[in-house]
Amino acid sequence: MAAAGTAGGTGVGTAATRELTAELRGFRETQRLAYACAEAVAAQLRPGVTERDAARMQREWLYARGVKDWFHRPFAWFGDRTAFVDFRIPLQFFPTNRRLEAGMPFILDMAPVYKGYTADIGYSGCLGLDPVHDKLLADLEEHRALILREVRERRTLREIYEDVDRLMVRQGYANRHRAYPFGVIAHKVDRVRERRFAPTLFGFGAESLKGLASDALHGHRDGWSPLWSPYKFSDHPPKPGLWAVEPHLGFRGTGAKFEEILVVTDSRDPEESAFWLDDDLPHVRRWNEAAA
């Protein structure tokens, strides 16, 4: 996955000049499509809309634009469910009849496959003003910079995960991505074979699950994992490829996160060894506007 240009050291707004390969442009197109969906659906949210309504709105928006398959189907979390309060089993992640209220935070999370390219994104918002939610979103910027810096240093995934944990503690937050299966903060994504009929299994695309299982099998043999977790199987440097990264902060029933693709290469140039696929994303624009 060769690329030319500079990435910058902060991970914010400095990769615009990088020339991407055709393959990376395909992944970027899908990621931008997913974020456009999130912004369009967020603009339509009103008091009384349920999580299931919001998930359906995401699906319909993407189907109308040519999406036929998924890494996973869309999720929506409202209120304290944005912080995964009392989540104990995977079924609790699926959309419910929880209704959105004024002043309530929300997260839209979707992972479409478009033209064979996968994206997995998370969009955090609030129906009205909430200083706590604003602070969570602002403090995520430091996590984006830390993750990029330490991936370029070729720290192990487990070490980076622990450093993200320590940063959250210093900021006064709880780690809410730990609630995901295997406690993952990220996972690999890849091309998916396009099929006329794309079945899902428990909300996840069958072809994507097959690819993840294949990576897990090969990784187990070769000493790496496609899941970025706090456990021993992630005690290795980042494997070249594309990683969907999602640090998730929680504070007293309010949660916020971003999720986007991090590109890892085998380049010896630190700035080319890892970079965020795209800096023209809602959370990055928000941070740049605040800095300006």
C-alpha angles and dihedrals in degrees: 000000000000120000136174132219135042132305103192127226103262100055091231125113099328105102098074093107096053114115108222129208118249089256094053090047087057092054091045091052091054093046091050090048090053093049091047087054091050092051092046093050093043089055090056097049115116136168109288097032110129129220088249090053091052093048090050091049090055092049094048093047091052096042088054089057098050106273110146104163140038144208080207132345118251123287130197127193125189133192117341089355086077085070093043091239109193093355107158107151132042093245089069090070092066118097117273138189091269106140124223117242134192111281093018122135120231139188126205114198125181138160112196127178111218123181087345095306121118129216130177116192140173124203122191123200144150132224094233134344121328120164091199092055091046090053092050091052092048093049092053088073091074090053092054091053094045094051094050093046095050094043088055088051087054094235112166118269089243092053092049090049090053091048090052087051092052092049090052091052091051089050091050098248139126123239105245099173084071086075091068119095108285088006091268124182091185145000136197121264128196146167115301125208110249115237133182090230115039111187123198130213117207088339095311125109112254093221092049092049089050090053093047091049090050090051090049091051094048092041093053089054094046099038104258139094134217087219119081104212143145091256134099094260088068093053094115137084118273114286114232111260138070122315126192102218123196121173106188122199126198133193124174097324097325120105134184135175145155126219125196143140122280115196116216119190137176092244118134090215104096093216091051095041091076136002140156109262093229136011095188094089130124097252093046092048089050092054092046091050091049091050091049 
